[in-house]
Amino acid sequence: MVFPGWNDRRFQGKGYSLRELQLMFVILSGLTVATTGHAQNAGSPAPPAAKPSASASAVAPVQPIAFNHMLHVQTVKMGCNDCHEPRSDGSTVAMPQPAKCMVCHSSVATDKPDIQRLAAAAKNEDPIPWVRVYRVPSFVTFSHKTHTAAGSKCEECHGPVAERTTIALEKDTSMGSCIACHQAKQAPTSCDTCHAIMSKNGHSPFEMDAAAPARFQIAAAKPATTLSVPRDSVGGTRQYETAARFLHLPTL
């Protein structure tokens, strides 16, 4: 292909071949486009980068049964306690097991592979090894009943479960987050609110160190009820120390 003007004598006198002239044209054209684009972008700020949402960054673990919370809550109109029944005094709630699922699924969606696995597990009395998403440390005392009785909603700690097809860790359940929530709701924030066993002799550390609340910038708590610590005939606190190692309890 011969571009207009390239047969002009001005180019012929320089000794350039037609191929060299074509290559020069391509390079010059690219530089012109790049310079023009830079000049246009210099006058206007770049759009801000989109921030990933908490749900976008959270990764849901693979569960043995693909349970769709959104379907069961929004379509079937089930509540949290329909599957997660409170245990004993209500401090903990149960994870649903095959017998509970089959109350409905003995006649609903029986052709689906997951439901067929549930039916087989229910028949054999096999538990479902659900993968835990939210967990508090062993040295934290948490009661679902206490929180729901005070007006807390499940989604405050577990996120918008009713809008999720899979469950991932979306809410911060660290100590700082819990204290911030308690302070916002004017709930107790003393150590023995969440940590039942606080010392070797069963006393709250505030009874042993009155300056501790000031260091943690919290109001001084009322003296806690002394815990009954089992004692043996040999070492006095051996049973407690064994439990302390297992539960990661503080040593004061």
URLINBEL-V572209 format. One record per residue. RES is the residue in one letter. SS is DSSP state (h for helix, s for strand, l for the rest). Layout:
# URLINBEL-V572209
<<RES;SS> <RES;SS>>
This chain:
# URLINBEL-V572209
<<M;l> <V;l> <F;l> <P;l> <G;l> <W;l> <N;l> <D;l> <R;h> <R;h> <F;h> <Q;h> <G;l> <K;l> <G;l> <Y;l> <S;l> <L;h> <R;h> <E;h> <L;h> <Q;h> <L;h> <M;h> <F;h> <V;h> <I;h> <L;h> <S;h> <G;h> <L;h> <T;h> <V;h> <A;h> <T;h> <T;h> <G;h> <H;h> <A;h> <Q;h> <N;h> <A;h> <G;l> <S;l> <P;l> <A;l> <P;l> <P;l> <A;l> <A;l> <K;l> <P;l> <S;l> <A;h> <S;h> <A;h> <S;h> <A;l> <V;l> <A;l> <P;l> <V;l> <Q;l> <P;l> <I;l> <A;l> <F;l> <N;l> <H;h> <M;h> <L;h> <H;h> <V;h> <Q;h> <T;h> <V;l> <K;l> <M;l> <G;l> <C;h> <N;h> <D;h> <C;h> <H;l> <E;l> <P;s> <R;s> <S;l> <D;l> <G;l> <S;l> <T;s> <V;s> <A;l> <M;l> <P;l> <Q;l> <P;h> <A;h> <K;h> <C;h> <M;h> <V;h> <C;h> <H;h> <S;l> <S;l> <V;l> <A;l> <T;l> <D;l> <K;l> <P;h> <D;h> <I;h> <Q;h> <R;h> <L;h> <A;h> <A;h> <A;h> <A;h> <K;h> <N;h> <E;l> <D;l> <P;l> <I;l> <P;l> <W;l> <V;l> <R;l> <V;l> <Y;l> <R;l> <V;l> <P;l> <S;l> <F;l> <V;l> <T;l> <F;l> <S;l> <H;h> <K;h> <T;h> <H;h> <T;h> <A;h> <A;l> <G;l> <S;l> <K;l> <C;h> <E;h> <E;h> <C;h> <H;h> <G;l> <P;l> <V;h> <A;h> <E;h> <R;l> <T;l> <T;l> <I;l> <A;l> <L;l> <E;l> <K;l> <D;l> <T;l> <S;l> <M;h> <G;h> <S;h> <C;h> <I;h> <A;h> <C;h> <H;h> <Q;h> <A;h> <K;l> <Q;l> <A;l> <P;l> <T;l> <S;l> <C;h> <D;h> <T;h> <C;l> <H;l> <A;l> <I;l> <M;l> <S;l> <K;l> <N;l> <G;l> <H;l> <S;l> <P;h> <F;h> <E;h> <M;h> <D;l> <A;l> <A;l> <A;h> <P;h> <A;h> <R;h> <F;l> <Q;l> <I;l> <A;l> <A;l> <A;l> <K;l> <P;l> <A;l> <T;l> <T;l> <L;l> <S;l> <V;l> <P;l> <R;l> <D;l> <S;l> <V;l> <G;l> <G;l> <T;l> <R;h> <Q;h> <Y;h> <E;h> <T;h> <A;h> <A;h> <R;h> <F;h> <L;h> <H;l> <L;l> <P;l> <T;l> <L;l>>
